[in-house]
């Protein structure tokens, strides 16, 4: 869902800022904004409604983007029906 061209550390920082204050914008340093790949990835997220851009290099997650990022980062639980997974059983069982 999130563009591979956007570094995970940037997405994590956006999520951290959103946790503290959803209205807070994040200023991406100019030297990072020189990357056309990064700018393209940011544009994809903005066009998809996941990111709001105040001006070039000043961004924040939208509510939709924050929730999507949290879901993507959540560990995925696989269900195997009624049978417990052997890895979930205690060692003494």
Order of alpha helices (4+ residues) and beta strands (2+ residues): alpha-beta-alpha-alpha-beta-beta-alpha
